[in-house]
Amino acid sequence: MSSNQYYQRQWMMVSFDQFTKLQLTDNKAEINLTGQKAGNVVKGSAKMGCNSIFFKIEFRNNGKINISGIKSTEMACKNMELENAFLKNFANMKNYVIEGHRLTLSDGSGNQMEFIAADWD
């Protein structure tokens, strides 16, 4: 199994900022890293309850990531707090750790996003 198979999957958000697990579940908060891959760069997408979010993420061997090209559709929805917080913080994530079926992204300043593999049960 190549290392990209560990991160090239759908990830359900289980912990972020002050949001409860119920809020994350209700918004179907996720990132999807199964898109086209070129080198170590994957075209990813995300949903945080309203808009479709698109980005590129580069995984480096030293546990570092680079997230770039973040774009989203521009629908207006109720309760966009999660989506707005995600968009504000996602590009700042610089480190990743994969432990089994868990993915943790962090910015080096104490902020992190935790995900669980959608295909894990």
MOPAC internal coordinates of N, CA, C and O (Angstrom, degrees):
PM7 1SCF
backbone

  N    0.0000 0     0.00 0     0.00 0    0    0    0
  C    1.4612 1     0.00 0     0.00 0    1    0    0
  C    1.5297 1   108.14 1     0.00 0    2    1    0
  O    1.2310 1   120.60 1   -55.26 1    3    2    1
  N    1.3254 1   116.47 1   124.74 1    3    2    1
  C    1.4679 1   118.80 1   178.05 1    5    3    2
  C    1.5187 1   109.87 1   -78.13 1    6    5    3
  O    1.2310 1   120.92 1   -21.76 1    7    6    5
  N    1.3161 1   115.84 1   158.24 1    7    6    5
  C    1.4655 1   119.62 1  -173.27 1    9    7    6
  C    1.5191 1   112.57 1   -62.79 1   10    9    7
  O    1.2310 1   119.75 1   150.02 1   11   10    9
  N    1.3515 1   118.08 1   -29.98 1   11   10    9
  C    1.4586 1   118.56 1  -178.11 1   13   11   10
  C    1.5189 1   111.98 1   -65.92 1   14   13   11
  O    1.2310 1   119.74 1   158.37 1   15   14   13
  N    1.3379 1   118.09 1   -21.63 1   15   14   13
  C    1.4558 1   119.18 1   178.06 1   17   15   14
  C    1.5270 1   110.95 1   -68.24 1   18   17   15
  O    1.2310 1   120.23 1   160.71 1   19   18   17
  N    1.3088 1   117.16 1   -19.29 1   19   18   17
  C    1.4592 1   119.82 1   177.31 1   21   19   18
  C    1.5167 1   111.27 1   -73.75 1   22   21   19
  O    1.2310 1   119.71 1   142.50 1   23   22   21
  N    1.3257 1   118.16 1   -37.50 1   23   22   21
  C    1.4638 1   118.75 1  -178.67 1   25   23   22
  C    1.5145 1   113.68 1  -102.56 1   26   25   23
  O    1.2310 1   119.47 1   161.96 1   27   26   25
  N    1.3469 1   118.62 1   -18.04 1   27   26   25
  C    1.4625 1   119.90 1  -179.59 1   29   27   26
  C    1.5192 1   110.08 1   -82.16 1   30   29   27
  O    1.2310 1   121.17 1  -101.26 1   31   30   29
  N    1.3199 1   115.36 1    78.74 1   31   30   29
  C    1.4520 1   122.50 1   179.10 1   33   31   30
  C    1.5199 1   108.73 1  -156.14 1   34   33   31
  O    1.2310 1   120.90 1    -0.51 1   35   34   33
  N    1.2989 1   115.88 1   179.49 1   35   34   33
  C    1.4628 1   122.09 1   177.48 1   37   35   34
  C    1.5229 1   107.41 1   -91.02 1   38   37   35
  O    1.2310 1   120.53 1   -46.74 1   39   38   37
  N    1.3350 1   116.58 1   133.26 1   39   38   37
  C    1.4647 1   122.35 1  -175.92 1   41   39   38
  C    1.5309 1   109.99 1  -122.71 1   42   41   39
  O    1.2310 1   120.57 1   -55.15 1   43   42   41
  N    1.3229 1   116.51 1   124.85 1   43   42   41
  C    1.4616 1   122.36 1   177.99 1   45   43   42
  C    1.5298 1   108.86 1   -92.07 1   46   45   43
  O    1.2310 1   120.64 1   -51.00 1   47   46   45
  N    1.3237 1   116.39 1   129.00 1   47   46   45
  C    1.4655 1   120.66 1  -179.19 1   49   47   46
  C    1.5250 1   109.80 1   -72.23 1   50   49   47
  O    1.2310 1   120.50 1   -51.12 1   51   50   49
  N    1.3306 1   116.64 1   128.88 1   51   50   49
  C    1.4655 1   120.97 1  -179.90 1   53   51   50
  C    1.5290 1   112.64 1  -118.88 1   54   53   51
  O    1.2310 1   120.00 1   166.77 1   55   54   53
  N    1.3344 1   117.60 1   -13.23 1   55   54   53
  C    1.4639 1   120.00 1   178.79 1   57   55   54
  C    1.5248 1   109.58 1  -156.78 1   58   57   55
  O    1.2310 1   121.34 1   -51.18 1   59   58   57
  N    1.3456 1   115.03 1   128.82 1   59   58   57
  C    1.4590 1   120.88 1   177.14 1   61   59   58
  C    1.5244 1   109.29 1  -164.53 1   62   61   59
  O    1.2310 1   121.12 1   -53.66 1   63   62   61
  N    1.3165 1   115.47 1   126.34 1   63   62   61
  C    1.4573 1   122.42 1   173.41 1   65   63   62
  C    1.5306 1   109.55 1    51.01 1   66   65   63
  O    1.2310 1   119.91 1    42.48 1   67   66   65
  N    1.3307 1   117.77 1  -137.52 1   67   66   65
  C    1.4641 1   120.95 1  -176.45 1   69   67   66
  C    1.5260 1   112.14 1   -94.57 1   70   69   67
  O    1.2310 1   119.94 1  -173.63 1   71   70   69
  N    1.3232 1   117.72 1     6.37 1   71   70   69
  C    1.4609 1   120.54 1  -175.58 1   73   71   70
  C    1.5269 1   111.06 1   -73.82 1   74   73   71
  O    1.2310 1   121.16 1   -39.72 1   75   74   73
  N    1.3468 1   115.39 1   140.28 1   75   74   73
  C    1.4605 1   120.26 1   179.33 1   77   75   74
  C    1.5265 1   109.53 1   -79.23 1   78   77   75
  O    1.2310 1   121.07 1   -19.51 1   79   78   77
  N    1.3170 1   115.55 1   160.49 1   79   78   77
  C    1.4622 1   120.03 1   177.15 1   81   79   78
  C    1.5280 1   110.10 1   -60.24 1   82   81   79
  O    1.2310 1   120.28 1   144.74 1   83   82   81
  N    1.3357 1   117.06 1   -35.26 1   83   82   81
  C    1.4659 1   121.15 1   178.57 1   85   83   82
  C    1.5297 1   110.60 1   -64.13 1   86   85   83
  O    1.2310 1   119.98 1   137.14 1   87   86   85
  N    1.3352 1   117.64 1   -42.86 1   87   86   85
  C    1.4668 1   120.61 1   177.32 1   89   87   86
  C    1.5270 1   110.72 1   -61.13 1   90   89   87
  O    1.2310 1   120.47 1   137.63 1   91   90   89
  N    1.3232 1   116.70 1   -42.37 1   91   90   89
  C    1.4643 1   120.75 1   179.86 1   93   91   90
  C    1.5245 1   110.69 1   -65.20 1   94   93   91
  O    1.2310 1   120.54 1   138.16 1   95   94   93
  N    1.3326 1   116.57 1   -41.84 1   95   94   93
  C    1.4639 1   121.21 1   179.22 1   97   95   94
  C    1.5244 1   110.83 1   -67.34 1   98   97   95
  O    1.2310 1   120.14 1   133.96 1   99   98   97
  N    1.3329 1   117.34 1   -46.04 1   99   98   97
  C    1.4666 1   121.35 1  -179.71 1  101   99   98
  C    1.5231 1   111.93 1   -59.86 1  102  101   99
  O    1.2310 1   120.22 1   145.49 1  103  102  101
  N    1.3267 1   117.19 1   -34.51 1  103  102  101
  C    1.4646 1   121.59 1   179.56 1  105  103  102
  C    1.5324 1   112.36 1   -86.42 1  106  105  103
  O    1.2310 1   120.66 1   179.25 1  107  106  105
  N    1.3396 1   116.35 1    -0.75 1  107  106  105
  C    1.4725 1   121.34 1  -176.91 1  109  107  106
  C    1.5278 1   110.57 1    50.66 1  110  109  107
  O    1.2310 1   121.20 1  -134.81 1  111  110  109
  N    1.3366 1   115.30 1    45.19 1  111  110  109
  C    1.4642 1   122.52 1  -175.67 1  113  111  110
  C    1.5245 1   110.35 1   -65.62 1  114  113  111
  O    1.2310 1   120.94 1   -56.21 1  115  114  113
  N    1.3373 1   115.81 1   123.79 1  115  114  113
  C    1.4565 1   120.07 1  -177.77 1  117  115  114
  C    1.5154 1   111.45 1  -157.64 1  118  117  115
  O    1.2310 1   121.67 1   -21.68 1  119  118  117
  N    1.3252 1   114.41 1   158.32 1  119  118  117
  C    1.4572 1   120.58 1   164.86 1  121  119  118
  C    1.5220 1   106.58 1  -121.55 1  122  121  119
  O    1.2310 1   120.96 1   -35.81 1  123  122  121
  N    1.3182 1   115.76 1   144.19 1  123  122  121
  C    1.4523 1   121.35 1  -178.85 1  125  123  122
  C    1.5223 1   108.23 1  -119.74 1  126  125  123
  O    1.2310 1   120.64 1   -64.79 1  127  126  125
  N    1.3205 1   116.39 1   115.21 1  127  126  125
  C    1.4623 1   121.79 1  -176.99 1  129  127  126
  C    1.5250 1   111.51 1  -109.71 1  130  129  127
  O    1.2310 1   120.64 1  -148.86 1  131  130  129
  N    1.3449 1   116.39 1    31.14 1  131  130  129
  C    1.4607 1   120.47 1  -178.48 1  133  131  130
  C    1.5253 1   112.15 1   -97.95 1  134  133  131
  O    1.2310 1   119.91 1  -171.31 1  135  134  133
  N    1.3275 1   117.78 1     8.69 1  135  134  133
  C    1.4621 1   121.31 1  -178.24 1  137  135  134
  C    1.5151 1   113.12 1   -73.96 1  138  137  135
  O    1.2310 1   121.61 1     4.13 1  139  138  137
  N    1.3161 1   114.52 1  -175.87 1  139  138  137
  C    1.4657 1   122.14 1  -178.32 1  141  139  138
  C    1.5216 1   111.03 1   -55.77 1  142  141  139
  O    1.2310 1   121.16 1   -41.12 1  143  142  141
  N    1.3295 1   115.39 1   138.88 1  143  142  141
  C    1.4644 1   121.39 1  -178.10 1  145  143  142
  C    1.5182 1   109.19 1  -120.18 1  146  145  143
  O    1.2310 1   120.73 1   -47.16 1  147  146  145
  N    1.3318 1   116.21 1   132.84 1  147  146  145
  C    1.4641 1   122.33 1   174.81 1  149  147  146
  C    1.5205 1   107.05 1  -130.81 1  150  149  147
  O    1.2310 1   120.37 1   -68.96 1  151  150  149
  N    1.3247 1   116.91 1   111.04 1  151  150  149
  C    1.4593 1   119.76 1  -174.40 1  153  151  150
  C    1.5132 1   109.03 1    66.08 1  154  153  151
  O    1.2310 1   120.26 1    54.93 1  155  154  153
  N    1.3298 1   117.10 1  -125.07 1  155  154  153
  C    1.4677 1   121.61 1   177.38 1  157  155  154
  C    1.5229 1   112.28 1  -100.18 1  158  157  155
  O    1.2310 1   120.14 1  -171.11 1  159  158  157
  N    1.3439 1   117.33 1     8.89 1  159  158  157
  C    1.4632 1   121.57 1  -177.09 1  161  159  158
  C    1.5262 1   109.69 1  -101.99 1  162  161  159
  O    1.2310 1   121.12 1   -51.82 1  163  162  161
  N    1.3313 1   115.47 1   128.18 1  163  162  161
  C    1.4576 1   122.18 1   179.53 1  165  163  162
  C    1.5223 1   108.65 1  -115.40 1  166  165  163
  O    1.2310 1   120.77 1   -42.77 1  167  166  165
  N    1.3427 1   116.13 1   137.23 1  167  166  165
  C    1.4618 1   120.28 1   171.14 1  169  167  166
  C    1.5223 1   106.57 1   -81.56 1  170  169  167
  O    1.2310 1   121.11 1   -61.57 1  171  170  169
  N    1.3238 1   115.49 1   118.43 1  171  170  169
  C    1.4547 1   120.18 1  -177.22 1  173  171  170
  C    1.5090 1   112.09 1  -113.96 1  174  173  171
  O    1.2310 1   121.29 1   -12.54 1  175  174  173
  N    1.3166 1   115.13 1   167.46 1  175  174  173
  C    1.4599 1   121.47 1   174.39 1  177  175  174
  C    1.5260 1   108.07 1  -140.69 1  178  177  175
  O    1.2310 1   121.47 1   -16.63 1  179  178  177
  N    1.3126 1   114.79 1   163.37 1  179  178  177
  C    1.4656 1   119.94 1  -179.61 1  181  179  178
  C    1.5168 1   109.41 1  -147.87 1  182  181  179
  O    1.2310 1   121.17 1   -24.93 1  183  182  181
  N    1.3245 1   115.37 1   155.07 1  183  182  181
  C    1.4570 1   123.10 1   170.64 1  185  183  182
  C    1.5190 1   106.51 1  -133.15 1  186  185  183
  O    1.2310 1   121.22 1   -46.81 1  187  186  185
  N    1.3205 1   115.28 1   133.19 1  187  186  185
  C    1.4594 1   120.72 1   177.73 1  189  187  186
  C    1.5290 1   109.79 1  -128.63 1  190  189  187
  O    1.2310 1   120.60 1  -153.53 1  191  190  189
  N    1.3418 1   116.46 1    26.47 1  191  190  189
  C    1.4487 1   120.38 1   175.05 1  193  191  190
  C    1.5102 1   115.29 1   118.25 1  194  193  191
  O    1.2310 1   119.22 1   151.60 1  195  194  193
  N    1.3277 1   119.10 1   -28.40 1  195  194  193
  C    1.4612 1   120.06 1  -174.71 1  197  195  194
  C    1.5212 1   111.71 1  -131.62 1  198  197  195
  O    1.2310 1   120.75 1   103.36 1  199  198  197
  N    1.3110 1   116.17 1   -76.64 1  199  198  197
  C    1.4565 1   121.65 1  -173.43 1  201  199  198
  C    1.5213 1   112.83 1   -86.39 1  202  201  199
  O    1.2310 1   121.60 1   -21.66 1  203  202  201
  N    1.3232 1   114.55 1   158.34 1  203  202  201
  C    1.4622 1   120.90 1   170.18 1  205  203  202
  C    1.5192 1   107.44 1   -85.88 1  206  205  203
  O    1.2310 1   120.82 1   -48.66 1  207  206  205
  N    1.3184 1   116.04 1   131.34 1  207  206  205
  C    1.4632 1   122.63 1  -177.07 1  209  207  206
  C    1.5266 1   107.33 1  -116.30 1  210  209  207
  O    1.2310 1   120.98 1   -42.49 1  211  210  209
  N    1.3297 1   115.74 1   137.51 1  211  210  209
  C    1.4641 1   121.63 1  -178.67 1  213  211  210
  C    1.5193 1   109.19 1  -126.76 1  214  213  211
  O    1.2310 1   120.27 1   -32.29 1  215  214  213
  N    1.3248 1   117.10 1   147.71 1  215  214  213
  C    1.4658 1   120.93 1  -178.17 1  217  215  214
  C    1.5203 1   109.49 1  -162.93 1  218  217  215
  O    1.2310 1   121.29 1    -8.70 1  219  218  217
  N    1.3131 1   115.14 1   171.30 1  219  218  217
  C    1.4652 1   122.23 1   170.17 1  221  219  218
  C    1.5185 1   106.88 1  -117.62 1  222  221  219
  O    1.2310 1   120.94 1   -39.60 1  223  222  221
  N    1.3231 1   115.81 1   140.40 1  223  222  221
  C    1.4581 1   120.40 1   179.22 1  225  223  222
  C    1.5265 1   108.69 1  -133.12 1  226  225  223
  O    1.2310 1   121.24 1   -51.26 1  227  226  225
  N    1.3120 1   115.24 1   128.74 1  227  226  225
  C    1.4624 1   121.34 1   178.85 1  229  227  226
  C    1.5161 1   108.92 1  -107.22 1  230  229  227
  O    1.2310 1   120.75 1   -56.09 1  231  230  229
  N    1.3337 1   116.17 1   123.91 1  231  230  229
  C    1.4584 1   122.39 1   177.35 1  233  231  230
  C    1.5197 1   108.67 1   -98.00 1  234  233  231
  O    1.2310 1   120.89 1   -55.60 1  235  234  233
  N    1.3167 1   115.91 1   124.40 1  235  234  233
  C    1.4597 1   120.84 1   178.68 1  237  235  234
  C    1.5251 1   109.11 1  -107.22 1  238  237  235
  O    1.2310 1   120.26 1   -23.92 1  239  238  237
  N    1.3248 1   117.11 1   156.08 1  239  238  237
  C    1.4680 1   121.79 1  -174.90 1  241  239  238
  C    1.5209 1   113.76 1   -64.45 1  242  241  239
  O    1.2310 1   119.46 1   158.01 1  243  242  241
  N    1.3149 1   118.63 1   -21.99 1  243  242  241
  C    1.4616 1   121.85 1  -174.57 1  245  243  242
  C    1.5259 1   113.21 1   -90.61 1  246  245  243
  O    1.2310 1   120.06 1  -160.70 1  247  246  245
  N    1.3334 1   117.50 1    19.30 1  247  246  245
  C    1.4589 1   120.45 1  -179.95 1  249  247  246
  C    1.5104 1   113.50 1    79.82 1  250  249  247
  O    1.2310 1   120.51 1  -167.01 1  251  250  249
  N    1.3258 1   116.64 1    12.99 1  251  250  249
  C    1.4665 1   121.52 1   179.92 1  253  251  250
  C    1.5238 1   109.51 1  -102.68 1  254  253  251
  O    1.2310 1   121.28 1   -29.44 1  255  254  253
  N    1.3241 1   115.15 1   150.56 1  255  254  253
  C    1.4632 1   121.24 1   174.07 1  257  255  254
  C    1.5141 1   109.35 1  -131.33 1  258  257  255
  O    1.2310 1   121.40 1   -22.22 1  259  258  257
  N    1.3173 1   114.92 1   157.78 1  259  258  257
  C    1.4561 1   121.46 1   172.22 1  261  259  258
  C    1.5205 1   107.10 1  -131.24 1  262  261  259
  O    1.2310 1   120.70 1   -60.03 1  263  262  261
  N    1.3301 1   116.26 1   119.97 1  263  262  261
  C    1.4592 1   122.34 1  -179.27 1  265  263  262
  C    1.5191 1   107.34 1  -106.96 1  266  265  263
  O    1.2310 1   120.57 1   -51.41 1  267  266  265
  N    1.3367 1   116.52 1   128.59 1  267  266  265
  C    1.4640 1   120.03 1  -176.71 1  269  267  266
  C    1.5250 1   110.49 1  -144.48 1  270  269  267
  O    1.2310 1   121.31 1    -8.63 1  271  270  269
  N    1.3235 1   115.09 1   171.37 1  271  270  269
  C    1.4575 1   121.30 1   173.98 1  273  271  270
  C    1.5073 1   114.73 1    60.81 1  274  273  271
  O    1.2310 1   119.93 1  -143.73 1  275  274  273
  N    1.3319 1   117.74 1    36.27 1  275  274  273
  C    1.4663 1   120.67 1  -178.19 1  277  275  274
  C    1.5282 1   109.47 1   -72.40 1  278  277  275
  O    1.2310 1   121.36 1   -54.11 1  279  278  277
  N    1.3377 1   115.00 1   125.89 1  279  278  277
  C    1.4644 1   122.34 1   177.65 1  281  279  278
  C    1.5182 1   107.16 1  -138.43 1  282  281  279
  O    1.2310 1   120.91 1   -21.39 1  283  282  281
  N    1.3277 1   115.87 1   158.61 1  283  282  281
  C    1.4627 1   118.14 1   175.39 1  285  283  282
  C    1.5157 1   109.83 1  -150.74 1  286  285  283
  O    1.2310 1   121.50 1   -20.37 1  287  286  285
  N    1.3323 1   114.73 1   159.63 1  287  286  285
  C    1.4539 1   119.38 1   170.48 1  289  287  286
  C    1.5234 1   106.32 1   -67.06 1  290  289  287
  O    1.2310 1   119.97 1   -12.04 1  291  290  289
  N    1.3132 1   117.67 1   167.96 1  291  290  289
  C    1.4665 1   119.52 1  -172.10 1  293  291  290
  C    1.5218 1   112.83 1  -124.87 1  294  293  291
  O    1.2310 1   120.58 1  -133.23 1  295  294  293
  N    1.3168 1   116.49 1    46.77 1  295  294  293
  C    1.4578 1   120.37 1   175.39 1  297  295  294
  C    1.5230 1   109.05 1   -78.10 1  298  297  295
  O    1.2310 1   121.12 1   -33.44 1  299  298  297
  N    1.3072 1   115.47 1   146.56 1  299  298  297
  C    1.4677 1   120.44 1   175.06 1  301  299  298
  C    1.5254 1   107.61 1   -98.33 1  302  301  299
  O    1.2310 1   120.91 1   -51.51 1  303  302  301
  N    1.3091 1   115.86 1   128.49 1  303  302  301
  C    1.4596 1   121.35 1  -178.59 1  305  303  302
  C    1.5250 1   108.88 1  -133.38 1  306  305  303
  O    1.2310 1   121.08 1   -15.31 1  307  306  305
  N    1.3208 1   115.55 1   164.69 1  307  306  305
  C    1.4563 1   119.97 1   172.22 1  309  307  306
  C    1.5235 1   108.14 1   -76.17 1  310  309  307
  O    1.2310 1   120.84 1   -22.95 1  311  310  309
  N    1.3075 1   116.00 1   157.05 1  311  310  309
  C    1.4690 1   122.10 1   173.84 1  313  311  310
  C    1.5312 1   112.66 1    52.97 1  314  313  311
  O    1.2310 1   120.76 1  -119.19 1  315  314  313
  N    1.3221 1   116.16 1    60.81 1  315  314  313
  C    1.4637 1   120.94 1  -179.68 1  317  315  314
  C    1.5269 1   112.44 1   -96.35 1  318  317  315
  O    1.2310 1   120.05 1  -165.00 1  319  318  317
  N    1.3415 1   117.51 1    15.00 1  319  318  317
  C    1.4628 1   120.72 1  -177.12 1  321  319  318
  C    1.5256 1   112.08 1   -58.24 1  322  321  319
  O    1.2310 1   120.44 1   134.56 1  323  322  321
  N    1.3382 1   116.75 1   -45.44 1  323  322  321
  C    1.4657 1   120.53 1  -179.39 1  325  323  322
  C    1.5264 1   110.56 1   -62.56 1  326  325  323
  O    1.2310 1   120.62 1   131.08 1  327  326  325
  N    1.3142 1   116.42 1   -48.92 1  327  326  325
  C    1.4666 1   120.21 1  -178.71 1  329  327  326
  C    1.5275 1   111.47 1   -60.86 1  330  329  327
  O    1.2310 1   120.52 1   135.14 1  331  330  329
  N    1.3225 1   116.61 1   -44.86 1  331  330  329
  C    1.4687 1   120.08 1   179.75 1  333  331  330
  C    1.5283 1   111.41 1   -62.62 1  334  333  331
  O    1.2310 1   120.21 1   138.34 1  335  334  333
  N    1.3274 1   117.20 1   -41.66 1  335  334  333
  C    1.4697 1   120.77 1   179.08 1  337  335  334
  C    1.5271 1   110.51 1   -66.56 1  338  337  335
  O    1.2310 1   120.51 1   139.88 1  339  338  337
  N    1.3289 1   116.62 1   -40.12 1  339  338  337
  C    1.4646 1   120.57 1   178.00 1  341  339  338
  C    1.5298 1   110.12 1   -61.27 1  342  341  339
  O    1.2310 1   120.47 1   130.86 1  343  342  341
  N    1.3318 1   116.71 1   -49.14 1  343  342  341
  C    1.4652 1   120.52 1  -178.99 1  345  343  342
  C    1.5249 1   111.41 1   -62.05 1  346  345  343
  O    1.2310 1   120.40 1   144.31 1  347  346  345
  N    1.3182 1   116.84 1   -35.69 1  347  346  345
  C    1.4671 1   121.15 1  -179.78 1  349  347  346
  C    1.5307 1   111.50 1   -69.05 1  350  349  347
  O    1.2310 1   120.17 1   145.39 1  351  350  349
  N    1.3272 1   117.28 1   -34.61 1  351  350  349
  C    1.4672 1   121.72 1  -171.84 1  353  351  350
  C    1.5261 1   115.91 1  -102.99 1  354  353  351
  O    1.2310 1   119.75 1   156.37 1  355  354  353
  N    1.3282 1   118.08 1   -23.63 1  355  354  353
  C    1.4640 1   120.96 1  -170.42 1  357  355  354
  C    1.5283 1   112.75 1   -59.74 1  358  357  355
  O    1.2310 1   119.87 1   135.05 1  359  358  357
  N    1.3184 1   117.86 1   -44.95 1  359  358  357
  C    1.4758 1   120.91 1  -177.84 1  361  359  358
  C    1.5244 1   112.15 1   -65.38 1  362  361  359
  O    1.2310 1   120.09 1   159.98 1  363  362  361
  N    1.3404 1   117.43 1   -20.02 1  363  362  361
  C    1.4674 1   121.53 1  -179.89 1  365  363  362
  C    1.5259 1   112.78 1   -80.67 1  366  365  363
  O    1.2310 1   120.02 1   168.97 1  367  366  365
  N    1.3264 1   117.56 1   -11.03 1  367  366  365
  C    1.4591 1   120.61 1  -179.37 1  369  367  366
  C    1.5330 1   108.65 1   -69.17 1  370  369  367
  O    1.2310 1   120.57 1   -54.87 1  371  370  369
  N    1.3248 1   116.51 1   125.13 1  371  370  369
  C    1.4734 1   121.81 1  -174.27 1  373  371  370
  C    1.5217 1   113.61 1  -120.18 1  374  373  371
  O    1.2310 1   120.17 1   164.90 1  375  374  373
  N    1.3348 1   117.27 1   -15.10 1  375  374  373
  C    1.4638 1   121.63 1  -174.98 1  377  375  374
  C    1.5258 1   109.87 1  -128.06 1  378  377  375
  O    1.2310 1   121.09 1   -29.98 1  379  378  377
  N    1.3282 1   115.51 1   150.02 1  379  378  377
  C    1.4632 1   119.25 1   174.13 1  381  379  378
  C    1.5233 1   110.36 1  -137.05 1  382  381  379
  O    1.2310 1   121.57 1   -31.19 1  383  382  381
  N    1.3268 1   114.61 1   148.81 1  383  382  381
  C    1.4583 1   122.43 1   174.16 1  385  383  382
  C    1.5211 1   106.56 1  -136.68 1  386  385  383
  O    1.2310 1   120.83 1   -49.41 1  387  386  385
  N    1.3284 1   116.02 1   130.59 1  387  386  385
  C    1.4603 1   120.69 1   173.24 1  389  387  386
  C    1.5199 1   107.00 1  -113.97 1  390  389  387
  O    1.2310 1   121.41 1   -58.98 1  391  390  389
  N    1.3327 1   114.92 1   121.02 1  391  390  389
  C    1.4663 1   121.80 1   177.59 1  393  391  390
  C    1.5186 1   106.87 1  -124.81 1  394  393  391
  O    1.2310 1   120.96 1   -77.48 1  395  394  393
  N    1.3250 1   115.77 1   102.52 1  395  394  393
  C    1.4627 1   119.91 1  -177.97 1  397  395  394
  C    1.5110 1   110.59 1    62.46 1  398  397  395
  O    1.2310 1   120.37 1    63.08 1  399  398  397
  N    1.3226 1   116.89 1  -116.92 1  399  398  397
  C    1.4619 1   122.50 1  -177.92 1  401  399  398
  C    1.5303 1   111.98 1   -98.61 1  402  401  399
  O    1.2310 1   120.00 1  -166.90 1  403  402  401
  N    1.3442 1   117.61 1    13.10 1  403  402  401
  C    1.4669 1   121.67 1  -178.93 1  405  403  402
  C    1.5188 1   111.35 1  -112.82 1  406  405  403
  O    1.2310 1   121.23 1   -41.35 1  407  406  405
  N    1.3296 1   115.25 1   138.65 1  407  406  405
  C    1.4614 1   123.07 1   175.20 1  409  407  406
  C    1.5220 1   107.52 1  -120.67 1  410  409  407
  O    1.2310 1   120.43 1   -52.65 1  411  410  409
  N    1.3239 1   116.78 1   127.35 1  411  410  409
  C    1.4591 1   121.76 1   176.24 1  413  411  410
  C    1.5197 1   108.45 1  -120.59 1  414  413  411
  O    1.2310 1   121.08 1   -52.76 1  415  414  413
  N    1.3298 1   115.54 1   127.24 1  415  414  413
  C    1.4595 1   122.49 1   173.82 1  417  415  414
  C    1.5169 1   107.43 1  -108.03 1  418  417  415
  O    1.2310 1   119.85 1   -40.75 1  419  418  417
  N    1.3334 1   117.89 1   139.25 1  419  418  417
  C    1.4645 1   120.52 1   179.29 1  421  419  418
  C    1.5200 1   110.09 1  -142.10 1  422  421  419
  O    1.2310 1   121.54 1   -20.61 1  423  422  421
  N    1.3480 1   114.67 1   159.39 1  423  422  421
  C    1.4700 1   119.79 1  -176.37 1  425  423  422
  C    1.5215 1   113.56 1  -105.51 1  426  425  423
  O    1.2310 1   119.85 1   179.94 1  427  426  425
  N    1.3326 1   117.90 1    -0.06 1  427  426  425
  C    1.4590 1   120.50 1  -179.09 1  429  427  426
  C    1.5113 1   113.38 1    84.14 1  430  429  427
  O    1.2310 1   120.12 1   176.16 1  431  430  429
  N    1.3325 1   117.37 1    -3.84 1  431  430  429
  C    1.4698 1   121.79 1   179.05 1  433  431  430
  C    1.5195 1   111.64 1  -116.76 1  434  433  431
  O    1.2310 1   120.37 1  -161.83 1  435  434  433
  N    1.3302 1   116.91 1    18.17 1  435  434  433
  C    1.4581 1   120.67 1   177.70 1  437  435  434
  C    1.5108 1   114.97 1    96.20 1  438  437  435
  O    1.2310 1   119.69 1   173.32 1  439  438  437
  N    1.3247 1   118.20 1    -6.68 1  439  438  437
  C    1.4640 1   121.18 1   178.65 1  441  439  438
  C    1.5220 1   109.14 1   -93.32 1  442  441  439
  O    1.2310 1   121.12 1   -41.53 1  443  442  441
  N    1.3338 1   115.46 1   138.47 1  443  442  441
  C    1.4559 1   118.04 1   178.71 1  445  443  442
  C    1.5150 1   112.07 1  -149.63 1  446  445  443
  O    1.2310 1   121.90 1   -17.73 1  447  446  445
  N    1.3222 1   113.97 1   162.27 1  447  446  445
  C    1.4586 1   123.70 1   175.76 1  449  447  446
  C    1.5198 1   106.12 1  -126.23 1  450  449  447
  O    1.2310 1   120.83 1   -48.11 1  451  450  449
  N    1.3322 1   116.02 1   131.89 1  451  450  449
  C    1.4607 1   120.00 1  -179.73 1  453  451  450
  C    1.5212 1   109.75 1  -117.07 1  454  453  451
  O    1.2310 1   121.53 1   -41.25 1  455  454  453
  N    1.3353 1   114.68 1   138.75 1  455  454  453
  C    1.4580 1   122.03 1  -177.41 1  457  455  454
  C    1.5183 1   109.54 1  -132.28 1  458  457  455
  O    1.2310 1   121.17 1   -24.17 1  459  458  457
  N    1.3290 1   115.37 1   155.83 1  459  458  457
  C    1.4559 1   121.57 1   173.17 1  461  459  458
  C    1.5270 1   106.79 1  -124.17 1  462  461  459
  O    1.2310 1   120.52 1   -38.94 1  463  462  461
  N    1.3228 1   116.61 1   141.06 1  463  462  461
  C    1.4635 1   120.91 1  -178.34 1  465  463  462
  C    1.5242 1   109.82 1   -61.00 1  466  465  463
  O    1.2310 1   120.73 1   -48.53 1  467  466  465
  N    1.3358 1   116.22 1   131.47 1  467  466  465
  C    1.4599 1   120.86 1  -178.10 1  469  467  466
  C    1.5221 1   111.68 1   -67.03 1  470  469  467
  O    1.2310 1   120.39 1   153.87 1  471  470  469
  N    1.3350 1   116.86 1   -26.13 1  471  470  469
  C    1.4614 1   120.12 1  -178.04 1  473  471  470
  C    1.5250 1   112.56 1   -91.17 1  474  473  471
  O    1.2310 1   120.48 1  -170.34 1  475  474  473
  N    1.3166 1   116.68 1     9.66 1  475  474  473
  C    1.4585 1   120.54 1   179.11 1  477  475  474
  C    1.5132 1   109.49 1   -95.30 1  478  477  475
  O    1.2310 1   119.92 1   -46.45 1  479  478  477
  N    1.3103 1   117.75 1   133.55 1  479  478  477
  C    1.4707 1   121.07 1   173.35 1  481  479  478
  C    1.4977 1   111.49 1  -154.56 1  482  481  479
  O    1.2310 1   120.10 1   180.00 1  483  482  481

